[in-house]
Amino acid sequence: MFKKLRIVAVVLLLAMLSTLTACSGSTVSFTIPEDLAEFFVPGEISDDASVTFNDDGSISIEMPASSHAELMQEMRDGLIESLDSFTAEYVSIQDITYNNRLTEFTVVVNREAFENSFDGFVVWGISFSASFFHLFNGNPDTQFTINIQDAATMEIFDTHVFPE
C-alpha cells in the first residue's frame, strides 16, 4: 500500500510542482514552488530538462514539448494504474470508470461496505491525481467530477466536483 501511495505521491508531486507558464513553440516551462523544491530530484522529470534554482527557493524547469508529451502520457498511465489499484486494494470498490479527458470518474461501490470503511479516501487520491494531471497539462482550472455509485442500485449517492 505504501509503495502505491509513494507512486501516487510522486505523480502528484510532479504535477503539483509545476505551474505551466509557457507552452508555445517547442518548449514547455513550469515552476516548482519553494515549499515543494526539497522533493525535487534533478533528472527525475526529463534528462533534457533545463533546471534553474531561483533566488526565492522555487525551481524553474524548461523542457522540449516532446518530452512534456511523454511526461503527460506517463502521468496519464500512472493515474489509470492508480485507479486500477484502488479496485484491488479497497474492499468496497468494485470498479472505477473514467472518460477520455479524465474529467469524470465513477467509483462503483458496495455502498454499505463503503460507508462503513475508510474507502472514501479514494476520492482524495483521485482528486489529487486528476488535479495534478490537469495542472501539468496546462489546464489547472479544469473542472472534474467524481461520482460514487451504488453497485446494487446503480444510484449515484455522492458527487464531488473539483475544484470547488
C-alpha positions as CSV (number, residue, x, y, z in Angstrom):
1,M,0.0,0.0,0.0
2,F,2.8,2.4,0.9
3,K,4.6,1.7,-2.4
4,K,1.4,2.6,-4.3
5,L,0.9,5.7,-2.2
6,R,4.5,6.7,-3.0
7,I,3.9,6.3,-6.7
8,V,0.8,8.4,-6.4
9,A,2.7,10.9,-4.3
10,V,5.5,11.2,-7.0
11,V,2.9,11.6,-9.7
12,L,1.1,14.2,-7.6
13,L,4.4,15.9,-6.7
14,L,5.4,16.2,-10.4
15,A,2.1,17.6,-11.2
16,M,1.9,19.9,-8.2
17,L,5.4,21.0,-8.8
18,S,4.5,22.5,-12.0
19,T,2.6,25.6,-13.0
20,L,2.8,25.8,-16.7
21,T,4.0,29.2,-17.7
22,A,4.6,28.7,-21.4
23,C,3.6,26.1,-23.9
24,S,4.5,27.9,-27.1
25,G,7.0,26.8,-29.7
26,S,8.9,23.7,-29.0
27,T,9.4,24.1,-25.2
28,V,7.3,23.9,-22.1
29,S,8.2,25.7,-18.9
30,F,6.9,25.3,-15.3
31,T,7.9,26.2,-11.8
32,I,8.2,24.1,-8.7
33,P,7.1,26.2,-5.7
34,E,9.6,26.7,-2.9
35,D,7.7,24.5,-0.4
36,L,8.0,21.5,-2.8
37,A,11.5,22.2,-4.1
38,E,13.1,20.0,-1.4
39,F,11.4,17.0,-3.0
40,F,12.8,17.7,-6.5
41,V,15.4,15.3,-7.8
42,P,17.3,16.6,-10.8
43,G,16.9,14.4,-13.8
44,E,13.7,12.8,-12.5
45,I,11.4,14.7,-14.8
46,S,13.4,14.5,-18.0
47,D,17.0,14.1,-19.0
48,D,16.7,17.0,-21.4
49,A,15.0,19.5,-19.0
50,S,16.8,22.7,-18.2
51,V,16.7,23.3,-14.4
52,T,17.1,26.8,-12.8
53,F,17.3,27.2,-9.0
54,N,15.6,30.5,-8.3
55,D,16.6,33.0,-5.5
56,D,13.1,32.7,-4.0
57,G,13.7,28.9,-3.4
58,S,11.5,27.8,-6.3
59,I,12.8,25.8,-9.3
60,S,12.1,26.6,-12.9
61,I,12.1,23.8,-15.4
62,E,12.0,24.1,-19.2
63,M,11.7,21.1,-21.4
64,P,11.1,20.2,-25.0
65,A,7.4,19.9,-25.9
66,S,8.1,16.3,-27.0
67,S,9.4,15.4,-23.5
68,H,6.4,17.1,-22.0
69,A,4.1,15.0,-24.1
70,E,5.9,11.9,-22.9
71,L,5.7,13.1,-19.3
72,M,1.9,13.7,-19.7
73,Q,1.5,10.2,-21.1
74,E,3.4,8.8,-18.1
75,M,1.2,10.8,-15.8
76,R,-2.0,9.6,-17.5
77,D,-0.8,6.0,-17.4
78,G,0.1,6.4,-13.7
79,L,-3.3,7.9,-12.9
80,I,-5.0,5.0,-14.6
81,E,-2.8,2.5,-12.9
82,S,-3.7,4.0,-9.6
83,L,-7.4,3.8,-10.4
84,D,-6.9,0.1,-11.2
85,S,-5.0,-0.5,-8.0
86,F,-7.8,1.1,-5.9
87,T,-10.2,-1.6,-7.0
88,A,-7.8,-4.2,-5.8
89,E,-6.9,-2.6,-2.5
90,Y,-10.2,-1.2,-1.3
91,V,-12.7,-4.0,-0.4
92,S,-15.9,-1.9,-1.1
93,I,-14.7,-0.6,-4.5
94,Q,-15.8,-2.8,-7.4
95,D,-14.9,-0.6,-10.4
96,I,-13.7,2.9,-11.4
97,T,-14.6,4.2,-14.8
98,Y,-13.5,7.5,-16.3
99,N,-13.9,9.4,-19.5
100,N,-11.1,10.0,-22.0
101,R,-10.4,13.6,-20.9
102,L,-10.1,12.5,-17.2
103,T,-12.8,14.9,-16.2
104,E,-15.5,12.4,-15.0
105,F,-14.9,9.5,-12.7
106,T,-17.4,7.0,-11.4
107,V,-16.5,4.8,-8.4
108,V,-18.8,1.8,-8.2
109,V,-19.0,0.5,-4.7
110,N,-20.8,-1.8,-2.3
111,R,-22.5,1.1,-0.6
112,E,-22.8,-0.5,2.9
113,A,-19.2,-1.6,2.9
114,F,-18.1,1.8,1.5
115,E,-19.9,3.8,4.1
116,N,-18.6,1.6,6.9
117,S,-15.0,1.9,6.0
118,F,-12.3,4.4,5.2
119,D,-12.5,3.6,1.5
120,G,-13.9,7.1,0.9
121,F,-10.2,8.2,1.0
122,V,-10.1,7.0,-2.6
123,V,-11.9,10.3,-3.6
124,W,-8.9,12.2,-2.1
125,G,-6.4,10.1,-4.2
126,I,-8.4,10.5,-7.4
127,S,-8.9,14.2,-6.9
128,F,-5.2,14.9,-6.3
129,S,-4.1,12.8,-9.2
130,A,-6.6,14.4,-11.6
131,S,-5.8,17.9,-10.3
132,F,-2.1,17.5,-10.9
133,F,-2.7,15.8,-14.3
134,H,-4.7,18.8,-15.4
135,L,-2.3,21.3,-13.9
136,F,0.7,19.7,-15.7
137,N,-1.3,19.7,-18.9
138,G,-1.7,23.4,-18.7
139,N,-5.3,23.4,-17.5
140,P,-5.2,24.0,-13.8
141,D,-8.8,25.2,-13.7
142,T,-10.3,22.1,-15.4
143,Q,-13.4,21.0,-13.5
144,F,-13.8,17.3,-12.9
145,T,-16.4,15.2,-11.1
146,I,-16.1,12.1,-9.0
147,N,-19.4,10.2,-8.6
148,I,-19.9,7.4,-6.1
149,Q,-22.4,4.8,-7.4
150,D,-24.1,2.0,-5.5
151,A,-23.4,-1.2,-7.4
152,A,-26.6,-2.8,-6.4
153,T,-29.0,0.0,-7.3
154,M,-26.8,1.9,-9.8
155,E,-27.8,5.1,-7.9
156,I,-25.2,7.8,-7.6
157,F,-25.4,8.7,-4.0
158,D,-22.5,11.1,-3.7
159,T,-20.8,13.5,-6.0
160,H,-17.6,15.6,-5.6
161,V,-16.8,18.4,-8.0
162,F,-13.2,19.8,-8.2
163,P,-12.0,22.4,-7.9
164,E,-14.8,23.9,-5.8
